[in-house]
Amino acid sequence: MHHEARKKHWLLRLAGMALLAAALWLAGRLWWGQDLSDQTVRSIREAVTRSAAQCYAVEGVYPSSLEYLEENYGLVLNHDRYYIIYDSFSSNLPPTVEVLEKG
C-alpha cells in the first residue's frame, strides 16, 4: 500500500511540474510575441521617419503623404497588418508618424 501512495504522489508531482512548464512556456510566448510586435512597430515608425528625412534632404520639403514616400523613395509598408498615420502639418516641419497593429 505504501508503494501505491508513493507512486501516486510521484505522478501528481510530475503532473504539477508539467503544468508549471506549460504555463511558463505560454507566458514566454506571449511576452516574446509582444516584445517582437513592439519592436516591429518602432522599426516601421523609424523607417517612415527616415524616408521623410531623406525626402527633405533631397527635395527641401517634407512629403505631404505616405503614398509619396512609397512611390518615390521605395518605402514598403504592410497596410494589411498595420495602421500607419502620417500627419504632415507643414512642408518645413517633420511629420508625426504613428503605427498601430491591426487587431
The first five atom37 places (N, CA, C, CB, O) and aatype in JSON, in Angstrom:
{
  "aatype": [12, 8, 8, 6, 0, 1, 11, 11, 8, 17, 10, 10, 1, 10, 0, 7, 12, 0, 10, 10, 0, 0, 0, 10, 17, 10, 0, 7, 1, 10, 17, 17, 7, 5, 3, 10, 15, 3, 5, 16, 19, 1, 15, 9, 1, 6, 0, 19, 16, 1, 15, 0, 0, 5, 4, 18, 0, 19, 6, 7, 19, 18, 14, 15, 15, 10, 6, 18, 10, 6, 6, 2, 18, 7, 10, 19, 10, 2, 8, 3, 1, 18, 18, 9, 9, 18, 3, 15, 13, 15, 15, 2, 10, 14, 14, 16, 19, 6, 19, 10, 6, 11, 7],
  "atom_mask": [
    [1, 1, 1, 1, 1],
    [1, 1, 1, 1, 1],
    [1, 1, 1, 1, 1],
    [1, 1, 1, 1, 1],
    [1, 1, 1, 1, 1],
    [1, 1, 1, 1, 1],
    [1, 1, 1, 1, 1],
    [1, 1, 1, 1, 1],
    [1, 1, 1, 1, 1],
    [1, 1, 1, 1, 1],
    [1, 1, 1, 1, 1],
    [1, 1, 1, 1, 1],
    [1, 1, 1, 1, 1],
    [1, 1, 1, 1, 1],
    [1, 1, 1, 1, 1],
    [1, 1, 1, 0, 1],
    [1, 1, 1, 1, 1],
    [1, 1, 1, 1, 1],
    [1, 1, 1, 1, 1],
    [1, 1, 1, 1, 1],
    [1, 1, 1, 1, 1],
    [1, 1, 1, 1, 1],
    [1, 1, 1, 1, 1],
    [1, 1, 1, 1, 1],
    [1, 1, 1, 1, 1],
    [1, 1, 1, 1, 1],
    [1, 1, 1, 1, 1],
    [1, 1, 1, 0, 1],
    [1, 1, 1, 1, 1],
    [1, 1, 1, 1, 1],
    [1, 1, 1, 1, 1],
    [1, 1, 1, 1, 1],
    [1, 1, 1, 0, 1],
    [1, 1, 1, 1, 1],
    [1, 1, 1, 1, 1],
    [1, 1, 1, 1, 1],
    [1, 1, 1, 1, 1],
    [1, 1, 1, 1, 1],
    [1, 1, 1, 1, 1],
    [1, 1, 1, 1, 1],
    [1, 1, 1, 1, 1],
    [1, 1, 1, 1, 1],
    [1, 1, 1, 1, 1],
    [1, 1, 1, 1, 1],
    [1, 1, 1, 1, 1],
    [1, 1, 1, 1, 1],
    [1, 1, 1, 1, 1],
    [1, 1, 1, 1, 1],
    [1, 1, 1, 1, 1],
    [1, 1, 1, 1, 1],
    [1, 1, 1, 1, 1],
    [1, 1, 1, 1, 1],
    [1, 1, 1, 1, 1],
    [1, 1, 1, 1, 1],
    [1, 1, 1, 1, 1],
    [1, 1, 1, 1, 1],
    [1, 1, 1, 1, 1],
    [1, 1, 1, 1, 1],
    [1, 1, 1, 1, 1],
    [1, 1, 1, 0, 1],
    [1, 1, 1, 1, 1],
    [1, 1, 1, 1, 1],
    [1, 1, 1, 1, 1],
    [1, 1, 1, 1, 1],
    [1, 1, 1, 1, 1],
    [1, 1, 1, 1, 1],
    [1, 1, 1, 1, 1],
    [1, 1, 1, 1, 1],
    [1, 1, 1, 1, 1],
    [1, 1, 1, 1, 1],
    [1, 1, 1, 1, 1],
    [1, 1, 1, 1, 1],
    [1, 1, 1, 1, 1],
    [1, 1, 1, 0, 1],
    [1, 1, 1, 1, 1],
    [1, 1, 1, 1, 1],
    [1, 1, 1, 1, 1],
    [1, 1, 1, 1, 1],
    [1, 1, 1, 1, 1],
    [1, 1, 1, 1, 1],
    [1, 1, 1, 1, 1],
    [1, 1, 1, 1, 1],
    [1, 1, 1, 1, 1],
    [1, 1, 1, 1, 1],
    [1, 1, 1, 1, 1],
    [1, 1, 1, 1, 1],
    [1, 1, 1, 1, 1],
    [1, 1, 1, 1, 1],
    [1, 1, 1, 1, 1],
    [1, 1, 1, 1, 1],
    [1, 1, 1, 1, 1],
    [1, 1, 1, 1, 1],
    [1, 1, 1, 1, 1],
    [1, 1, 1, 1, 1],
    [1, 1, 1, 1, 1],
    [1, 1, 1, 1, 1],
    [1, 1, 1, 1, 1],
    [1, 1, 1, 1, 1],
    [1, 1, 1, 1, 1],
    [1, 1, 1, 1, 1],
    [1, 1, 1, 1, 1],
    [1, 1, 1, 1, 1],
    [1, 1, 1, 0, 1]
  ],
  "atom_positions": [
    [[0.82, -1.2, 0.0], [0.0, 0.0, 0.0], [0.86, 1.26, 0.0], [-0.93, 0.0, 1.2], [0.54, 2.24, -0.67]],
    [[1.94, 1.23, 0.73], [2.84, 2.38, 0.79], [3.45, 2.67, -0.58], [3.95, 2.13, 1.83], [3.66, 3.83, -0.94]],
    [[3.72, 1.64, -1.33], [4.29, 1.78, -2.68], [3.3, 2.5, -3.6], [4.65, 0.39, -3.26], [3.71, 3.35, -4.39]],
    [[2.03, 2.18, -3.52], [1.0, 2.84, -4.34], [0.87, 4.32, -4.0], [-0.36, 2.14, -4.15], [0.69, 5.14, -4.9]],
    [[0.97, 4.66, -2.74], [0.87, 6.07, -2.31], [2.07, 6.86, -2.84], [0.8, 6.17, -0.77], [1.91, 7.99, -3.29]],
    [[3.26, 6.27, -2.79], [4.45, 6.95, -3.31], [4.34, 7.14, -4.82], [5.73, 6.15, -2.97], [4.72, 8.18, -5.36]],
    [[3.81, 6.13, -5.49], [3.65, 6.22, -6.95], [2.66, 7.33, -7.31], [3.17, 4.85, -7.53], [2.89, 8.11, -8.23]],
    [[1.55, 7.39, -6.57], [0.54, 8.42, -6.81], [1.13, 9.81, -6.52], [-0.71, 8.17, -5.94], [0.9, 10.75, -7.29]],
    [[1.87, 9.94, -5.43], [2.5, 11.21, -5.08], [3.48, 11.64, -6.17], [3.23, 11.09, -3.72], [3.5, 12.8, -6.56]],
    [[4.26, 10.71, -6.67], [5.24, 11.0, -7.73], [4.53, 11.45, -9.01], [6.12, 9.75, -8.01], [4.97, 12.39, -9.66]],
    [[3.42, 10.77, -9.37], [2.67, 11.14, -10.57], [2.05, 12.53, -10.43], [1.57, 10.11, -10.86], [2.02, 13.3, -11.39]],
    [[1.54, 12.85, -9.23], [0.98, 14.18, -9.01], [2.06, 15.26, -9.11], [0.29, 14.25, -7.62], [1.81, 16.33, -9.67]],
    [[3.24, 15.0, -8.58], [4.34, 15.96, -8.68], [4.75, 16.15, -10.14], [5.55, 15.5, -7.84], [5.0, 17.27, -10.58]],
    [[4.8, 15.05, -10.88], [5.16, 15.12, -12.29], [4.13, 15.93, -13.07], [5.29, 13.71, -12.88], [4.49, 16.75, -13.91]],
    [[2.85, 15.69, -12.8], [1.79, 16.45, -13.47], [1.88, 17.93, -13.12], [0.4, 15.9, -13.09], [1.68, 18.79, -13.98]],
    [[2.17, 18.24, -11.86], [2.31, 19.64, -11.44], [3.48, 20.32, -12.14], [0.0, 0.0, 0.0], [3.37, 21.47, -12.56]],
    [[4.6, 19.6, -12.27], [5.74, 20.17, -12.97], [5.43, 20.39, -14.45], [6.98, 19.27, -12.82], [5.87, 21.38, -15.04]],
    [[4.67, 19.47, -15.05], [4.3, 19.62, -16.46], [3.39, 20.84, -16.64], [3.6, 18.35, -16.97], [3.55, 21.59, -17.6]],
    [[2.45, 21.04, -15.73], [1.57, 22.21, -15.81], [2.36, 23.51, -15.63], [0.45, 22.12, -14.75], [2.11, 24.49, -16.32]],
    [[3.3, 23.51, -14.7], [4.13, 24.69, -14.48], [4.96, 24.99, -15.73], [5.04, 24.5, -13.26], [5.07, 26.14, -16.14]],
    [[5.55, 23.96, -16.32], [6.35, 24.15, -17.53], [5.49, 24.7, -18.66], [7.02, 22.83, -17.95], [5.93, 25.58, -19.4]],
    [[4.28, 24.18, -18.81], [3.38, 24.66, -19.86], [3.0, 26.12, -19.62], [2.11, 23.79, -19.93], [2.95, 26.91, -20.56]],
    [[2.72, 26.48, -18.37], [2.36, 27.87, -18.06], [3.53, 28.81, -18.33], [1.92, 27.99, -16.58], [3.34, 29.9, -18.88]],
    [[4.73, 28.4, -17.95], [5.91, 29.23, -18.23], [6.16, 29.38, -19.72], [7.13, 28.64, -17.56], [6.51, 30.46, -20.19]],
    [[5.98, 28.3, -20.45], [6.16, 28.35, -21.9], [5.18, 29.33, -22.53], [5.99, 26.95, -22.52], [5.56, 30.15, -23.37]],
    [[3.91, 29.25, -22.13], [2.88, 30.13, -22.67], [3.17, 31.59, -22.31], [1.49, 29.72, -22.16], [3.04, 32.48, -23.15]],
    [[3.55, 31.83, -21.06], [3.87, 33.2, -20.64], [5.04, 33.75, -21.46], [4.2, 33.26, -19.12], [5.03, 34.91, -21.87]],
    [[6.04, 32.92, -21.69], [7.18, 33.34, -22.5], [6.79, 33.66, -23.92], [0.0, 0.0, 0.0], [7.27, 34.64, -24.49]],
    [[5.94, 32.84, -24.51], [5.49, 33.09, -25.88], [4.73, 34.4, -25.96], [4.6, 31.94, -26.38], [4.94, 35.18, -26.9]],
    [[3.86, 34.66, -25.0], [3.1, 35.91, -25.0], [4.03, 37.1, -24.82], [2.02, 35.9, -23.9], [3.88, 38.11, -25.51]],
    [[4.99, 37.01, -23.89], [5.91, 38.11, -23.64], [6.79, 38.36, -24.85], [6.76, 37.82, -22.41], [6.95, 39.51, -25.26]],
    [[7.38, 37.31, -25.42], [8.26, 37.49, -26.58], [7.47, 38.01, -27.77], [8.96, 36.18, -26.94], [7.96, 38.85, -28.52]],
    [[6.26, 37.51, -27.95], [5.43, 37.97, -29.06], [5.14, 39.45, -28.97], [0.0, 0.0, 0.0], [5.2, 40.16, -29.97]],
    [[4.83, 39.92, -27.76], [4.56, 41.34, -27.57], [5.82, 42.16, -27.79], [4.0, 41.6, -26.16], [5.77, 43.23, -28.39]],
    [[6.94, 41.65, -27.31], [8.21, 42.35, -27.48], [8.55, 42.5, -28.96], [9.33, 41.61, -26.74], [8.98, 43.57, -29.4]],
    [[8.37, 41.43, -29.74], [8.65, 41.49, -31.17], [7.69, 42.44, -31.88], [8.56, 40.1, -31.79], [8.09, 43.18, -32.78]],
    [[6.43, 42.42, -31.46], [5.44, 43.31, -32.06], [5.8, 44.78, -31.8], [4.05, 43.01, -31.52], [5.71, 45.61, -32.71]],
    [[6.2, 45.09, -30.57], [6.6, 46.46, -30.23], [7.82, 46.88, -31.05], [6.91, 46.58, -28.73], [7.89, 48.01, -31.52]],
    [[8.77, 45.97, -31.22], [9.97, 46.28, -32.0], [9.61, 46.54, -33.46], [10.99, 45.12, -31.89], [10.18, 47.43, -34.09]],
    [[8.68, 45.77, -34.0], [8.26, 45.95, -35.39], [7.6, 47.31, -35.57], [7.29, 44.83, -35.82], [7.87, 48.01, -36.54]],
    [[6.75, 47.68, -34.64], [6.08, 48.99, -34.71], [7.12, 50.11, -34.68], [5.08, 49.15, -33.54], [7.02, 51.06, -35.45]],
    [[8.11, 50.0, -33.78], [9.17, 51.02, -33.72], [9.96, 51.06, -35.03], [10.13, 50.72, -32.54], [10.29, 52.14, -35.52]],
    [[10.24, 49.89, -35.58], [11.01, 49.83, -36.84], [10.25, 50.49, -37.99], [11.34, 48.38, -37.2], [10.85, 51.19, -38.8]],
    [[8.96, 50.26, -38.06], [8.15, 50.87, -39.12], [8.15, 52.38, -38.95], [6.68, 50.32, -39.09], [8.35, 53.12, -39.92]],
    [[7.93, 52.86, -37.72], [7.92, 54.3, -37.46], [9.26, 54.92, -37.86], [7.61, 54.59, -35.97], [9.3, 55.98, -38.48]],
    [[10.35, 54.26, -37.49], [11.68, 54.78, -37.83], [11.92, 54.77, -39.34], [12.77, 53.95, -37.13], [12.54, 55.7, -39.86]],
    [[11.44, 53.76, -40.04], [11.62, 53.7, -41.5], [10.87, 54.83, -42.18], [11.14, 52.34, -42.05], [11.39, 55.46, -43.1]],
    [[9.66, 55.1, -41.73], [8.88, 56.21, -42.31], [9.57, 57.54, -42.01], [7.44, 56.21, -41.75], [9.68, 58.39, -42.9]],
    [[10.02, 57.72, -40.79], [10.69, 58.96, -40.4], [11.98, 59.16, -41.2], [11.0, 58.95, -38.9], [12.26, 60.27, -41.64]],
    [[12.75, 58.1, -41.38], [14.0, 58.2, -42.17], [13.69, 58.54, -43.62], [14.79, 56.89, -42.11], [14.39, 59.36, -44.22]],
    [[12.65, 57.92, -44.18], [12.29, 58.22, -45.58], [11.86, 59.67, -45.73], [11.17, 57.29, -46.04], [12.2, 60.33, -46.72]],
    [[11.1, 60.17, -44.77], [10.67, 61.57, -44.82], [11.88, 62.5, -44.72], [9.65, 61.87, -43.68], [11.94, 63.51, -45.42]],
    [[12.84, 62.17, -43.85], [14.05, 62.98, -43.72], [14.88, 62.93, -44.99], [14.89, 62.51, -42.52], [15.48, 63.93, -45.39]],
    [[14.92, 61.77, -45.63], [15.66, 61.65, -46.9], [15.01, 62.53, -47.97], [15.7, 60.17, -47.38], [15.7, 63.22, -48.72]],
    [[13.69, 62.51, -48.02], [12.97, 63.36, -48.96], [13.28, 64.83, -48.7], [11.44, 63.11, -48.87], [13.49, 65.6, -49.63]],
    [[13.3, 65.22, -47.43], [13.61, 66.61, -47.08], [15.03, 66.98, -47.52], [13.46, 66.83, -45.56], [15.27, 68.08, -48.01]],
    [[15.96, 66.05, -47.34], [17.34, 66.32, -47.73], [17.48, 66.46, -49.24], [18.25, 65.19, -47.23], [18.28, 67.27, -49.72]],
    [[16.72, 65.68, -49.98], [16.82, 65.71, -51.45], [16.01, 66.85, -52.05], [16.35, 64.38, -52.04], [16.49, 67.56, -52.94]],
    [[14.79, 67.03, -51.56], [13.85, 67.97, -52.21], [13.67, 69.29, -51.46], [12.52, 67.31, -52.36], [13.12, 70.24, -52.01]],
    [[14.12, 69.34, -50.2], [13.98, 70.57, -49.43], [12.63, 70.74, -48.76], [0.0, 0.0, 0.0], [12.38, 71.77, -48.14]],
    [[11.77, 69.75, -48.86], [10.45, 69.76, -48.2], [10.14, 68.35, -47.71], [9.33, 70.28, -49.17], [10.6, 67.35, -48.27]],
    [[9.35, 68.31, -46.64], [8.86, 67.01, -46.19], [7.67, 66.63, -47.06], [8.47, 67.04, -44.68], [6.88, 67.5, -47.44]],
    [[7.52, 65.35, -47.39], [6.4, 64.95, -48.25], [5.07, 65.12, -47.54], [6.57, 63.49, -48.7], [4.97, 65.0, -46.32]],
    [[4.06, 65.4, -48.33], [2.74, 65.64, -47.76], [1.98, 64.35, -47.47], [1.93, 66.5, -48.67], [0.96, 64.37, -46.78]],
    [[2.46, 63.22, -48.01], [1.72, 61.98, -47.8], [2.66, 60.78, -47.72], [0.71, 61.78, -48.92], [3.79, 60.8, -48.21]],
    [[2.17, 59.75, -47.09], [2.87, 58.48, -47.0], [3.0, 57.84, -48.38], [2.15, 57.54, -46.03], [4.0, 57.2, -48.7]],
    [[1.97, 58.0, -49.18], [1.97, 57.44, -50.53], [3.13, 57.98, -51.37], [0.64, 57.72, -51.22], [3.72, 57.26, -52.17]],
    [[3.44, 59.27, -51.17], [4.56, 59.87, -51.91], [5.86, 59.16, -51.57], [4.67, 61.38, -51.58], [6.68, 58.9, -52.46]],
    [[6.06, 58.85, -50.31], [7.27, 58.13, -49.9], [7.3, 56.72, -50.49], [7.36, 58.07, -48.37], [8.36, 56.23, -50.89]],
    [[6.15, 56.08, -50.53], [6.09, 54.73, -51.09], [6.37, 54.75, -52.59], [4.71, 54.1, -50.81], [7.06, 53.87, -53.11]],
    [[5.85, 55.73, -53.28], [6.01, 55.79, -54.74], [7.4, 56.29, -55.17], [4.95, 56.7, -55.33], [7.93, 55.84, -56.18]],
    [[7.98, 57.21, -54.4], [9.2, 57.87, -54.85], [10.47, 57.52, -54.06], [9.0, 59.32, -54.79], [11.58, 57.79, -54.53]],
    [[10.33, 56.93, -52.89], [11.5, 56.64, -52.07], [11.62, 55.16, -51.68], [11.46, 57.48, -50.82], [12.4, 54.81, -50.8]],
    [[10.85, 54.31, -52.32], [10.97, 52.87, -52.13], [10.52, 52.36, -50.78], [0.0, 0.0, 0.0], [10.87, 51.24, -50.4]],
    [[9.75, 53.13, -50.05], [9.24, 52.68, -48.76], [8.18, 51.61, -49.0], [8.66, 53.87, -47.95], [7.24, 51.82, -49.76]],
    [[8.34, 50.48, -48.35], [7.39, 49.36, -48.49], [6.79, 49.1, -47.12], [8.09, 48.06, -49.06], [7.5, 48.83, -46.15]],
    [[5.46, 49.17, -47.04], [4.76, 49.02, -45.77], [3.65, 47.98, -45.89], [4.17, 50.37, -45.32], [3.08, 47.78, -46.97]],
    [[3.36, 47.31, -44.8], [2.3, 46.31, -44.75], [1.02, 46.96, -44.22], [2.72, 45.09, -43.87], [0.78, 46.99, -43.01]],
    [[0.23, 47.49, -45.13], [-1.01, 48.17, -44.73], [-2.09, 47.19, -44.29], [-1.53, 49.03, -45.87], [-3.07, 47.59, -43.66]],
    [[-1.93, 45.92, -44.61], [-2.91, 44.92, -44.17], [-2.76, 44.61, -42.69], [-2.75, 43.64, -44.99], [-3.74, 44.24, -42.03]],
    [[-1.57, 44.76, -42.16], [-1.32, 44.4, -40.76], [-1.21, 45.62, -39.83], [-0.05, 43.59, -40.66], [-1.41, 45.49, -38.63]],
    [[-0.88, 46.79, -40.4], [-0.64, 47.98, -39.57], [-1.41, 49.19, -40.09], [0.85, 48.29, -39.52], [-1.55, 49.39, -41.29]],
    [[-1.9, 49.99, -39.15], [-2.4, 51.32, -39.46], [-1.2, 52.25, -39.33], [-3.61, 51.76, -38.51], [-0.53, 52.26, -38.3]],
    [[-0.93, 53.01, -40.37], [0.18, 53.96, -40.32], [-0.39, 55.35, -40.54], [1.28, 53.61, -41.4], [-0.92, 55.67, -41.61]],
    [[-0.29, 56.16, -39.51], [-0.85, 57.5, -39.53], [0.3, 58.48, -39.78], [-1.61, 57.83, -38.2], [1.22, 58.58, -38.98]],
    [[0.22, 59.18, -40.88], [1.26, 60.12, -41.31], [0.62, 61.5, -41.33], [1.87, 59.74, -42.72], [-0.22, 61.79, -42.18]],
    [[1.01, 62.34, -40.4], [0.41, 63.67, -40.3], [1.47, 64.73, -40.61], [-0.19, 63.91, -38.89], [2.37, 64.99, -39.82]],
    [[1.33, 65.33, -41.8], [2.26, 66.35, -42.24], [1.6, 67.71, -42.07], [2.69, 66.12, -43.72], [0.71, 68.09, -42.84]],
    [[2.04, 68.44, -41.07], [1.46, 69.74, -40.75], [1.94, 70.81, -41.72], [1.79, 70.13, -39.32], [1.17, 71.67, -42.16]],
    [[3.24, 70.75, -42.04], [3.84, 71.77, -42.9], [5.02, 71.14, -43.64], [4.3, 73.02, -42.07], [5.66, 70.22, -43.13]],
    [[5.3, 71.64, -44.82], [6.39, 71.06, -45.62], [7.78, 71.33, -45.04], [6.32, 71.6, -47.03], [8.76, 70.72, -45.47]],
    [[7.87, 72.24, -44.07], [9.17, 72.52, -43.47], [9.31, 71.94, -42.05], [9.41, 74.02, -43.43], [10.32, 72.18, -41.38]],
    [[8.32, 71.19, -41.61], [8.36, 70.54, -40.3], [8.24, 69.02, -40.48], [7.23, 71.07, -39.37], [7.48, 68.56, -41.33]],
    [[8.98, 68.25, -39.68], [8.87, 66.79, -39.81], [7.46, 66.31, -39.48], [9.89, 66.11, -38.9], [6.79, 66.87, -38.61]],
    [[7.02, 65.28, -40.17], [5.67, 64.76, -39.92], [5.61, 63.99, -38.59], [5.22, 63.85, -41.08], [6.63, 63.55, -38.06]],
    [[4.41, 63.84, -38.1], [4.16, 62.98, -36.96], [3.77, 61.62, -37.51], [3.04, 63.56, -36.02], [2.9, 61.53, -38.39]],
    [[4.39, 60.56, -37.01], [4.13, 59.22, -37.51], [3.7, 58.33, -36.35], [5.39, 58.63, -38.21], [4.39, 58.24, -35.34]],
    [[2.57, 57.69, -36.51], [2.08, 56.73, -35.52], [1.82, 55.41, -36.25], [0.76, 57.25, -34.79], [1.33, 55.41, -37.38]],
    [[2.16, 54.31, -35.59], [1.94, 52.99, -36.16], [1.18, 52.15, -35.14], [3.3, 52.3, -36.55], [1.57, 52.06, -33.98]],
    [[0.09, 51.55, -35.6], [-0.72, 50.7, -34.74], [-0.93, 49.35, -35.43], [-2.09, 51.38, -34.41], [-1.21, 49.28, -36.62]],
    [[-0.78, 48.3, -34.67], [-1.03, 46.97, -35.22], [-2.53, 46.74, -35.26], [-0.32, 45.86, -34.38], [-3.25, 47.02, -34.3]],
    [[-3.01, 46.21, -36.4], [-4.44, 45.92, -36.53], [-4.77, 44.69, -35.69], [-4.84, 45.7, -38.02], [-4.0, 43.74, -35.6]],
    [[-5.95, 44.75, -35.09], [-6.48, 43.78, -34.18], [-6.22, 42.38, -34.41], [0.0, 0.0, 0.0], [-6.66, 41.53, -33.64]]
  ]
}
